[in-house]
Amino acid sequence: MSRLKTTTIALYYSLAAVLIGLITFTLNWNLYDLIGGPLPGYKILLFPGNLSLIYVWHPIFTEEVALLPKLGMILLGQFILVYVAVVSIVGIVRKINS
């Protein structure tokens, strides 16, 4: 396994997940009418962000939220959940391999 610190690896993966989420959200938003529905893979690629939107942000903000703040909440949730998952997985793998 890599000699990078666990937090550095998690940061790279989290930033990649945010970039992928932003691209997916933008494509879905712009192509929804053209393809007649959601972008294939949208639910999978934005799963961590949508999960945080349902269980973290929705109970706090019960009213309708505008598009850009909602996008920010999705991407923040995407970053945090992927970061925690990668830190956990890399930590477990390093414990097993040591």
N, CA, C and O atoms as a GROMACS GRO file, in nm:
protein
  392
    1MET      N    1   0.084  -0.118   0.000
    1MET     CA    2   0.000   0.000   0.000
    1MET      C    3   0.089   0.124   0.000
    1MET      O    4   0.206   0.118   0.036
    2SER      N    5   0.032   0.232  -0.039
    2SER     CA    6   0.104   0.358  -0.053
    2SER      C    7   0.160   0.405   0.081
    2SER      O    8   0.106   0.372   0.187
    3ARG      N    9   0.267   0.481   0.076
    3ARG     CA   10   0.328   0.538   0.196
    3ARG      C   11   0.266   0.672   0.235
    3ARG      O   12   0.308   0.733   0.333
    4LEU      N   13   0.167   0.717   0.159
    4LEU     CA   14   0.101   0.843   0.194
    4LEU      C   15   0.024   0.828   0.324
    4LEU      O   16  -0.016   0.718   0.362
    5LYS      N   17   0.005   0.940   0.392
    5LYS     CA   18  -0.073   0.936   0.514
    5LYS      C   19  -0.219   0.905   0.481
    5LYS      O   20  -0.267   0.935   0.372
    6THR      N   21  -0.286   0.844   0.575
    6THR     CA   22  -0.425   0.806   0.555
    6THR      C   23  -0.512   0.926   0.522
    6THR      O   24  -0.599   0.918   0.436
    7THR      N   25  -0.489   1.037   0.589
    7THR     CA   26  -0.571   1.156   0.565
    7THR      C   27  -0.546   1.214   0.426
    7THR      O   28  -0.637   1.270   0.365
    8THR      N   29  -0.424   1.203   0.377
    8THR     CA   30  -0.393   1.252   0.242
    8THR      C   31  -0.465   1.169   0.137
    8THR      O   32  -0.521   1.223   0.042
    9ILE      N   33  -0.463   1.038   0.154
    9ILE     CA   34  -0.534   0.950   0.061
    9ILE      C   35  -0.682   0.981   0.063
    9ILE      O   36  -0.746   0.991  -0.042
   10ALA      N   37  -0.738   0.997   0.182
   10ALA     CA   38  -0.882   1.026   0.195
   10ALA      C   39  -0.916   1.161   0.134
   10ALA      O   40  -1.022   1.177   0.073
   11LEU      N   41  -0.828   1.258   0.148
   11LEU     CA   42  -0.851   1.390   0.090
   11LEU      C   43  -0.855   1.382  -0.062
   11LEU      O   44  -0.942   1.443  -0.125
   12TYR      N   45  -0.763   1.308  -0.123
   12TYR     CA   46  -0.762   1.292  -0.269
   12TYR      C   47  -0.890   1.225  -0.318
   12TYR      O   48  -0.951   1.270  -0.415
   13TYR      N   49  -0.929   1.118  -0.252
   13TYR     CA   50  -1.051   1.047  -0.293
   13TYR      C   51  -1.174   1.135  -0.274
   13TYR      O   52  -1.265   1.133  -0.357
   14SER      N   53  -1.178   1.210  -0.166
   14SER     CA   54  -1.294   1.296  -0.139
   14SER      C   55  -1.304   1.409  -0.242
   14SER      O   56  -1.414   1.440  -0.289
   15LEU      N   57  -1.193   1.469  -0.276
   15LEU     CA   58  -1.195   1.574  -0.378
   15LEU      C   59  -1.235   1.518  -0.514
   15LEU      O   60  -1.306   1.583  -0.590
   16ALA      N   61  -1.189   1.397  -0.546
   16ALA     CA   62  -1.230   1.332  -0.671
   16ALA      C   63  -1.380   1.304  -0.669
   16ALA      O   64  -1.447   1.321  -0.771
   17ALA      N   65  -1.433   1.260  -0.556
   17ALA     CA   66  -1.576   1.232  -0.545
   17ALA      C   67  -1.658   1.361  -0.560
   17ALA      O   68  -1.765   1.358  -0.621
   18VAL      N   69  -1.610   1.472  -0.507
   18VAL     CA   70  -1.679   1.600  -0.521
   18VAL      C   71  -1.676   1.644  -0.666
   18VAL      O   72  -1.778   1.692  -0.718
   19LEU      N   73  -1.564   1.631  -0.732
   19LEU     CA   74  -1.555   1.669  -0.873
   19LEU      C   75  -1.647   1.582  -0.959
   19LEU      O   76  -1.718   1.633  -1.046
   20ILE      N   77  -1.647   1.452  -0.936
   20ILE     CA   78  -1.737   1.362  -1.009
   20ILE      C   79  -1.883   1.397  -0.979
   20ILE      O   80  -1.966   1.396  -1.070
   21GLY      N   81  -1.913   1.428  -0.852
   21GLY     CA   82  -2.049   1.466  -0.815
   21GLY      C   83  -2.093   1.595  -0.883
   21GLY      O   84  -2.207   1.606  -0.929
   22LEU      N   85  -2.005   1.692  -0.888
   22LEU     CA   86  -2.037   1.819  -0.953
   22LEU      C   87  -2.062   1.801  -1.102
   22LEU      O   88  -2.157   1.856  -1.157
   23ILE      N   89  -1.978   1.724  -1.167
   23ILE     CA   90  -1.996   1.697  -1.310
   23ILE      C   91  -2.126   1.621  -1.334
   23ILE      O   92  -2.201   1.654  -1.426
   24THR      N   93  -2.152   1.520  -1.252
   24THR     CA   94  -2.274   1.441  -1.267
   24THR      C   95  -2.398   1.526  -1.245
   24THR      O   96  -2.493   1.517  -1.323
   25PHE      N   97  -2.399   1.608  -1.141
   25PHE     CA   98  -2.513   1.693  -1.112
   25PHE      C   99  -2.537   1.792  -1.226
   25PHE      O  100  -2.651   1.813  -1.267
   26THR      N  101  -2.430   1.852  -1.276
   26THR     CA  102  -2.442   1.949  -1.385
   26THR      C  103  -2.495   1.884  -1.512
   26THR      O  104  -2.584   1.938  -1.578
   27LEU      N  105  -2.441   1.768  -1.547
   27LEU     CA  106  -2.489   1.698  -1.666
   27LEU      C  107  -2.634   1.656  -1.650
   27LEU      O  108  -2.713   1.668  -1.744
   28ASN      N  109  -2.670   1.606  -1.532
   28ASN     CA  110  -2.807   1.565  -1.507
   28ASN      C  111  -2.902   1.684  -1.518
   28ASN      O  112  -3.010   1.673  -1.576
   29TRP      N  113  -2.862   1.796  -1.462
   29TRP     CA  114  -2.945   1.917  -1.464
   29TRP      C  115  -2.968   1.967  -1.606
   29TRP      O  116  -3.078   2.008  -1.642
   30ASN      N  117  -2.863   1.964  -1.687
   30ASN     CA  118  -2.871   2.017  -1.823
   30ASN      C  119  -2.928   1.919  -1.926
   30ASN      O  120  -2.984   1.961  -2.027
   31LEU      N  121  -2.916   1.790  -1.902
   31LEU     CA  122  -2.958   1.691  -2.000
   31LEU      C  123  -3.087   1.618  -1.961
   31LEU      O  124  -3.130   1.528  -2.034
   32TYR      N  125  -3.149   1.653  -1.850
   32TYR     CA  126  -3.267   1.582  -1.801
   32TYR      C  127  -3.379   1.580  -1.906
   32TYR      O  128  -3.435   1.473  -1.933
   33ASP      N  129  -3.411   1.693  -1.966
   33ASP     CA  130  -3.517   1.698  -2.066
   33ASP      C  131  -3.476   1.629  -2.195
   33ASP      O  132  -3.560   1.568  -2.262
   34LEU      N  133  -3.350   1.638  -2.230
   34LEU     CA  134  -3.302   1.580  -2.355
   34LEU      C  135  -3.307   1.428  -2.353
   34LEU      O  136  -3.348   1.366  -2.451
   35ILE      N  137  -3.266   1.367  -2.242
   35ILE     CA  138  -3.265   1.221  -2.234
   35ILE      C  139  -3.393   1.165  -2.172
   35ILE      O  140  -3.410   1.043  -2.165
   36GLY      N  141  -3.482   1.252  -2.128
   36GLY     CA  142  -3.612   1.209  -2.078
   36GLY      C  143  -3.610   1.148  -1.940
   36GLY      O  144  -3.695   1.064  -1.909
   37GLY      N  145  -3.518   1.185  -1.857
   37GLY     CA  146  -3.510   1.133  -1.722
   37GLY      C  147  -3.374   1.158  -1.663
   37GLY      O  148  -3.292   1.231  -1.721
   38PRO      N  149  -3.349   1.099  -1.548
   38PRO     CA  150  -3.219   1.121  -1.485
   38PRO      C  151  -3.105   1.054  -1.562
   38PRO      O  152  -3.126   0.957  -1.634
   39LEU      N  153  -2.988   1.107  -1.546
   39LEU     CA  154  -2.868   1.055  -1.608
   39LEU      C  155  -2.840   0.914  -1.556
   39LEU      O  156  -2.848   0.892  -1.435
   40PRO      N  157  -2.807   0.819  -1.643
   40PRO     CA  158  -2.774   0.684  -1.594
   40PRO      C  159  -2.654   0.691  -1.498
   40PRO      O  160  -2.552   0.753  -1.529
   41GLY      N  161  -2.667   0.630  -1.384
   41GLY     CA  162  -2.561   0.630  -1.284
   41GLY      C  163  -2.568   0.746  -1.187
   41GLY      O  164  -2.484   0.755  -1.097
   42TYR      N  165  -2.666   0.835  -1.202
   42TYR     CA  166  -2.677   0.953  -1.116
   42TYR      C  167  -2.690   0.911  -0.969
   42TYR      O  168  -2.623   0.966  -0.882
   43LYS      N  169  -2.778   0.815  -0.942
   43LYS     CA  170  -2.801   0.774  -0.804
   43LYS      C  171  -2.678   0.707  -0.742
   43LYS      O  172  -2.655   0.718  -0.622
   44ILE      N  173  -2.600   0.639  -0.824
   44ILE     CA  174  -2.481   0.572  -0.773
   44ILE      C  175  -2.369   0.672  -0.748
   44ILE      O  176  -2.304   0.669  -0.643
   45LEU      N  177  -2.345   0.761  -0.844
   45LEU     CA  178  -2.234   0.855  -0.832
   45LEU      C  179  -2.256   0.961  -0.725
   45LEU      O  180  -2.160   1.011  -0.667
   46LEU      N  181  -2.381   0.995  -0.697
   46LEU     CA  182  -2.411   1.094  -0.594
   46LEU      C  183  -2.474   1.031  -0.470
   46LEU      O  184  -2.543   1.099  -0.394
   47PHE      N  185  -2.453   0.902  -0.450
   47PHE     CA  186  -2.514   0.833  -0.336
   47PHE      C  187  -2.474   0.894  -0.201
   47PHE      O  188  -2.562   0.920  -0.120
   48PRO      N  189  -2.345   0.919  -0.174
   48PRO     CA  190  -2.311   0.977  -0.044
   48PRO      C  191  -2.372   1.116  -0.023
   48PRO      O  192  -2.420   1.148   0.086
   49GLY      N  193  -2.372   1.197  -0.127
   49GLY     CA  194  -2.430   1.331  -0.116
   49GLY      C  195  -2.580   1.328  -0.094
   49GLY      O  196  -2.632   1.402  -0.011
   50ASN      N  197  -2.649   1.243  -0.169
   50ASN     CA  198  -2.794   1.231  -0.151
   50ASN      C  199  -2.830   1.169  -0.017
   50ASN      O  200  -2.932   1.204   0.042
   51LEU      N  201  -2.746   1.077   0.031
   51LEU     CA  202  -2.768   1.017   0.162
   51LEU      C  203  -2.759   1.124   0.271
   51LEU      O  204  -2.843   1.127   0.362
   52SER      N  205  -2.661   1.210   0.263
   52SER     CA  206  -2.649   1.318   0.361
   52SER      C  207  -2.763   1.419   0.346
   52SER      O  208  -2.808   1.477   0.445
   53LEU      N  209  -2.809   1.439   0.225
   53LEU     CA  210  -2.921   1.530   0.203
   53LEU      C  211  -3.047   1.479   0.272
   53LEU      O  212  -3.122   1.557   0.329
   54ILE      N  213  -3.069   1.349   0.266
   54ILE     CA  214  -3.189   1.290   0.326
   54ILE      C  215  -3.180   1.287   0.478
   54ILE      O  216  -3.274   1.327   0.546
   55TYR      N  217  -3.068   1.239   0.533
   55TYR     CA  218  -3.059   1.212   0.676
   55TYR      C  219  -2.998   1.324   0.760
   55TYR      O  220  -3.017   1.327   0.881
   56VAL      N  221  -2.924   1.415   0.698
   56VAL     CA  222  -2.860   1.523   0.775
   56VAL      C  223  -2.927   1.656   0.746
   56VAL      O  224  -2.973   1.724   0.838
   57TRP      N  225  -2.933   1.694   0.620
   57TRP     CA  226  -2.979   1.828   0.586
   57TRP      C  227  -3.130   1.843   0.588
   57TRP      O  228  -3.181   1.947   0.630
   58HIS      N  229  -3.204   1.740   0.545
   58HIS     CA  230  -3.350   1.753   0.538
   58HIS      C  231  -3.413   1.778   0.675
   58HIS      O  232  -3.502   1.863   0.684
   59PRO      N  233  -3.372   1.710   0.781
   59PRO     CA  234  -3.432   1.742   0.911
   59PRO      C  235  -3.402   1.884   0.960
   59PRO      O  236  -3.480   1.942   1.035
   60ILE      N  237  -3.290   1.940   0.917
   60ILE     CA  238  -3.255   2.076   0.958
   60ILE      C  239  -3.333   2.178   0.877
   60ILE      O  240  -3.390   2.272   0.932
   61PHE      N  241  -3.336   2.160   0.745
   61PHE     CA  242  -3.404   2.252   0.656
   61PHE      C  243  -3.527   2.183   0.599
   61PHE      O  244  -3.519   2.112   0.499
   62THR      N  245  -3.641   2.204   0.663
   62THR     CA  246  -3.762   2.134   0.619
   62THR      C  247  -3.830   2.204   0.503
   62THR      O  248  -3.911   2.142   0.434
   63GLU      N  249  -3.800   2.330   0.480
   63GLU     CA  250  -3.860   2.401   0.368
   63GLU      C  251  -3.780   2.376   0.241
   63GLU      O  252  -3.670   2.321   0.244
   64GLU      N  253  -3.837   2.419   0.131
   64GLU     CA  254  -3.766   2.406   0.004
   64GLU      C  255  -3.639   2.491   0.006
   64GLU      O  256  -3.639   2.604   0.055
   65VAL      N  257  -3.533   2.435  -0.048
   65VAL     CA  258  -3.405   2.504  -0.054
   65VAL      C  259  -3.375   2.531  -0.201
   65VAL      O  260  -3.404   2.448  -0.287
   66ALA      N  261  -3.318   2.646  -0.230
   66ALA     CA  262  -3.283   2.682  -0.368
   66ALA      C  263  -3.176   2.587  -0.423
   66ALA      O  264  -3.115   2.511  -0.348
   67LEU      N  265  -3.155   2.593  -0.553
   67LEU     CA  266  -3.067   2.499  -0.622
   67LEU      C  267  -2.922   2.505  -0.574
   67LEU      O  268  -2.865   2.402  -0.539
   68LEU      N  269  -2.863   2.622  -0.571
   68LEU     CA  270  -2.720   2.631  -0.536
   68LEU      C  271  -2.690   2.592  -0.391
   68LEU      O  272  -2.592   2.522  -0.367
   69PRO      N  273  -2.772   2.634  -0.294
   69PRO     CA  274  -2.746   2.583  -0.158
   69PRO      C  275  -2.764   2.432  -0.148
   69PRO      O  276  -2.691   2.365  -0.074
   70LYS      N  277  -2.862   2.378  -0.221
   70LYS     CA  278  -2.882   2.232  -0.219
   70LYS      C  279  -2.761   2.161  -0.282
   70LYS      O  280  -2.717   2.058  -0.231
   71LEU      N  281  -2.709   2.217  -0.390
   71LEU     CA  282  -2.589   2.160  -0.453
   71LEU      C  283  -2.472   2.165  -0.354
   71LEU      O  284  -2.396   2.068  -0.344
   72GLY      N  285  -2.458   2.275  -0.283
   72GLY     CA  286  -2.352   2.285  -0.183
   72GLY      C  287  -2.367   2.182  -0.072
   72GLY      O  288  -2.268   2.123  -0.028
   73MET      N  289  -2.490   2.158  -0.027
   73MET     CA  290  -2.514   2.058   0.076
   73MET      C  291  -2.482   1.918   0.025
   73MET      O  292  -2.425   1.836   0.097
   74ILE      N  293  -2.521   1.889  -0.100
   74ILE     CA  294  -2.493   1.757  -0.157
   74ILE      C  295  -2.342   1.736  -0.168
   74ILE      O  296  -2.292   1.629  -0.131
   75LEU      N  297  -2.269   1.836  -0.217
   75LEU     CA  298  -2.125   1.820  -0.234
   75LEU      C  299  -2.051   1.815  -0.101
   75LEU      O  300  -1.951   1.743  -0.089
   76LEU      N  301  -2.098   1.890  -0.002
   76LEU     CA  302  -2.036   1.882   0.131
   76LEU      C  303  -2.059   1.744   0.191
   76LEU      O  304  -1.967   1.686   0.249
   77GLY      N  305  -2.180   1.693   0.178
   77GLY     CA  306  -2.208   1.558   0.227
   77GLY      C  307  -2.128   1.453   0.152
   77GLY      O  308  -2.079   1.357   0.212
   78GLN      N  309  -2.114   1.472   0.021
   78GLN     CA  310  -2.034   1.381  -0.061
   78GLN      C  311  -1.890   1.379  -0.009
   78GLN      O  312  -1.831   1.272   0.007
   79PHE      N  313  -1.834   1.496   0.016
   79PHE     CA  314  -1.696   1.506   0.065
   79PHE      C  315  -1.680   1.438   0.200
   79PHE      O  316  -1.590   1.356   0.218
   80ILE      N  317  -1.767   1.471   0.294
   80ILE     CA  318  -1.752   1.420   0.431
   80ILE      C  319  -1.771   1.268   0.437
   80ILE      O  320  -1.691   1.199   0.500
   81LEU      N  321  -1.874   1.217   0.372
   81LEU     CA  322  -1.899   1.073   0.380
   81LEU      C  323  -1.791   0.992   0.309
   81LEU      O  324  -1.751   0.886   0.358
   82VAL      N  325  -1.743   1.039   0.195
   82VAL     CA  326  -1.635   0.968   0.126
   82VAL      C  327  -1.507   0.976   0.209
   82VAL      O  328  -1.433   0.878   0.217
   83TYR      N  329  -1.480   1.090   0.269
   83TYR     CA  330  -1.360   1.106   0.353
   83TYR      C  331  -1.361   1.007   0.469
   83TYR      O  332  -1.262   0.938   0.494
   84VAL      N  333  -1.473   1.001   0.540
   84VAL     CA  334  -1.484   0.909   0.654
   84VAL      C  335  -1.473   0.764   0.609
   84VAL      O  336  -1.407   0.683   0.676
   85ALA      N  337  -1.536   0.730   0.499
   85ALA     CA  338  -1.530   0.592   0.449
   85ALA      C  339  -1.388   0.554   0.410
   85ALA      O  340  -1.342   0.444   0.442
   86VAL      N  341  -1.317   0.642   0.341
   86VAL     CA  342  -1.180   0.611   0.297
   86VAL      C  343  -1.086   0.603   0.416
   86VAL      O  344  -1.000   0.515   0.420
   87VAL      N  345  -1.099   0.692   0.513
   87VAL     CA  346  -1.015   0.685   0.633
   87VAL      C  347  -1.038   0.552   0.704
   87VAL      O  348  -0.942   0.488   0.748
   88SER      N  349  -1.162   0.511   0.716
   88SER     CA  350  -1.193   0.384   0.782
   88SER      C  351  -1.136   0.265   0.706
   88SER      O  352  -1.074   0.177   0.766
   89ILE      N  353  -1.158   0.261   0.576
   89ILE     CA  354  -1.112   0.147   0.496
   89ILE      C  355  -0.960   0.139   0.492
   89ILE      O  356  -0.904   0.031   0.509
   90VAL      N  357  -0.893   0.252   0.471
   90VAL     CA  358  -0.746   0.251   0.467
   90VAL      C  359  -0.690   0.213   0.604
   90VAL      O  360  -0.591   0.141   0.611
   91GLY      N  361  -0.751   0.261   0.711
   91GLY     CA  362  -0.706   0.224   0.845
   91GLY      C  363  -0.718   0.075   0.871
   91GLY      O  364  -0.628   0.014   0.927
   92ILE      N  365  -0.829   0.016   0.830
   92ILE     CA  366  -0.849  -0.128   0.849
   92ILE      C  367  -0.750  -0.208   0.765
   92ILE      O  368  -0.692  -0.305   0.813
   93VAL      N  369  -0.732  -0.167   0.639
   93VAL     CA  370  -0.637  -0.239   0.552
   93VAL      C  371  -0.496  -0.230   0.606
   93VAL      O  372  -0.421  -0.328   0.602
   94ARG      N  373  -0.458  -0.115   0.656
   94ARG     CA  374  -0.322  -0.101   0.712
   94ARG      C  375  -0.304  -0.183   0.839
   94ARG      O  376  -0.196  -0.236   0.863
   95LYS      N  377  -0.407  -0.194   0.920
   95LYS     CA  378  -0.399  -0.278   1.041
   95LYS      C  379  -0.384  -0.424   1.003
   95LYS      O  380  -0.307  -0.498   1.064
   96ILE      N  381  -0.458  -0.467   0.901
   96ILE     CA  382  -0.451  -0.606   0.856
   96ILE      C  383  -0.315  -0.637   0.796
   96ILE      O  384  -0.259  -0.744   0.822
   97ASN      N  385  -0.260  -0.546   0.717
   97ASN     CA  386  -0.132  -0.570   0.650
   97ASN      C  387  -0.010  -0.551   0.738
   97ASN      O  388   0.099  -0.592   0.699
   98SER      N  389  -0.024  -0.491   0.854
   98SER     CA  390   0.094  -0.468   0.938
   98SER      C  391   0.123  -0.583   1.032
   98SER      O  392   0.219  -0.577   1.109
   0.00000   0.00000   0.00000
